[in-house]
Amino acid sequence: MTDNWIWHTERIPPAVTAWLTGLLGGGAGVELAKMVIVAAILTGFVSLLALALVWIERKVAAHVQQRLGPMRVGPHGLLQTLADGLKLLSKENITPLEADHFVFHLAPLLCFAATFVALAFIPFAPDIQAVNFNVGLIFVLGIGSVGVLGILAAGWSSNNKWSLLGAMRAGAQIISYELSATIALLSILVFAGSLDFRGIIASQAGGWWIWRAPVVGFVAFVIYGIASTAECNRTPFDLVEGESELTAGFHTEYTSIRFAMFFLAEFVNMFVVCAISATVFLGGWMPFHIGNAAGFNRIADFIPPWAWFFGKTTLLVLVFMWVRWTFPRLRVDQLMNFEWKFLLPLAFCTLAVASVLVTAGWYFFPG
Amino acid sequence: MEMTPGPTTPAAPTGAPVYEDYFVNMGPQHPSTHGVLRLVLKLEGETVLGLTPVLGYVHRGIEKMGEAMTVLQFTHLTDRLDYLSAHMNNWGWALAVEQALGIEVPERAEHIRVIMSELTRISSHQLWWGVLGMDLGAFTPFLYGFRDRELVNDIFEKTCGARLTMNYIRPGGVTADVDEDFAKDVRAFLDYFAPVIDEYETLVGGNIIFQERTKGIGVLSPELARSLGCTGPTLRASGVSYDVRRNRPYGIYPKLAFQVPVATEGDCWARYKVRIAEMRESLAIIRQALDTMPEGPVRAKLPAILKVPAGRWLGRVEAARGEIAFFLVGDGTDKPWRVKVRSPNFSNLAALPEIIKGNRVADVVAVLSTLDVVVPCIDR
């Protein structure tokens, strides 16, 4: 029963290629058609993802706060975010009088493009990945850093002192925490021996790195979780927006679709970091297997790989949301102290220990 | 501090950059200034070099209006000062008028006044607690605070018919007797709320980030607090044990056993601890007042027209934010010759520019929130 394309998604791309070749007779047209299809799917996916994430966030927030959240538009308010999105699009697009027009209009695009591109590298299931190349992880981390440019540009061009404060905070915060995030991932990469997402997932066939790399796997997972929260500007690291301090931080002056792009980028970014975390630490789309427990493993295999991927990612997303609606916000100097005096040294230690463990072969199921 | 924006460096040589101070307006429309308060911040990066509060956005001339209406009519306006301690404001005014006219208040009314005032103190602190959480970036406490405040408001609504501007305590007693469910409702609330305070402590006070954000921030020394005339929890958190209920007793407070919580650090954390402790004390006070509440009339017999004799009187009570006092000058007519309101918020806000220097922008929000000012009371 599991022997079909739902479980074996690696059969889909060749099938599509074969179908397109039959349709267009081969040549460059096939490649072009593939690009268009993939782009269309990704765009649709991003829109759906943002709608779903915003709805989940509002529901999680509501239930943490002992209320119901959106209930009126559609069953359990499912269509609420759609309605809000349409409302946002129909709003007037305001540019402040003295703003730097070019930069002001470029900033939301930069922010959105950075997260959108990162999504193309995420392996959702076997061979279901828009782009793959041998240093995929490094590329995703690099492209993620472009997002901060968008935030800085937004704050700088808005001609608003609060926006500028928010943007300066963002610059300091995101660049600092990126270091910890990257080093935490590096300490797993030395185990996996690959920078390629497929290679990383393949290396976890015997078990997920979060437990196979003794202790360091878990420590690196937690460090990455904290650092990526800061990278996504979410509570307790939401100083960039800091609603009660900076009104709305860098996007104070943005309205309509441009604001929506920042909003969208923020939520998609959260999904991307959770997806990376799930892929590197929790085996991506790999099902959970226990050694020789054949019965259990068969049941685990019965869940399709993409369901495993989305399950793990959603779980991490929910943790992000839970944290957001529980914690207060750090102050800017505390934020920096925490990163440079605690998190980064810890990340370096993790990396050093990981290297020793790999060299000595002291981890579960090496080879 | 010089607050006019302009170049601070002396005339620079031609071509050299001229540095200007970075001024930012926090308010009058800002999520954390709790109403229409405007703070002009002088910043260097995130560090606050100076702060000037700008007041008067909700000035309604309440004191002047008092000269044009009878003493009973003015009770309505006292609600609109610090709207979060409406009952206490009513009581302060009632005290001034009762002294002027020599009115004896029935025993039952005194008990009702205490219960209502302490319920108001709790509901005010509930709101403060929620808003403090929100100001520090945690949205959830805000809704928890409102959830519990709703129960107090329901009791008020059932008794006085209003939820915000009650106009219930008036010269001579209270407007009307409480409804028959009153004691039951209040007791139910007391039983419900005692464990909830522990929940408050766990959710916000127990959080390491919250402690880091409040400990050692905005330290108000006892000397400064005294010299500025700070009162209420703000003063008591600085180690000065002054409470109108105990130091200048009124109503039936001398007959009630209660503690005046005091902390010595004077920082945001101390103010937090004092207010949390005050909520517990208020619960104890309400319990005692309920247990000893007698039957009887709730309003003294008053003449149809209340003529204020010539003279001066001061009615002072401990409101949720400190001592609110009403100074009444009479000239023998039915209208006051002059009404002066001593606002606790005004004095407490005066501490802000002094204690914020050298802290960060985020601390302005934390300190302002723990000083807990209500702007309409400042502007009047």
Interface residues (C-beta under 8 A of the other chain):
Chain A: A61 V64 Q65 Q66 R67 K161 W162 L165 M168 R169 T235 P236 D238 L239 G242 E243 S244 E245 L246 T247 W325 T326 F327 P328 R329 L330 R331 V332 D333 Q334
Chain B: Y22 V24 H30 P31 S32 G45 E46 G133 M134 D135 L136 G137 A138 F139 T140 L143 Y144 R147 L203 V204 N207 I209 F210 E212 R213 R360 V361 A362 D363 V364 V365
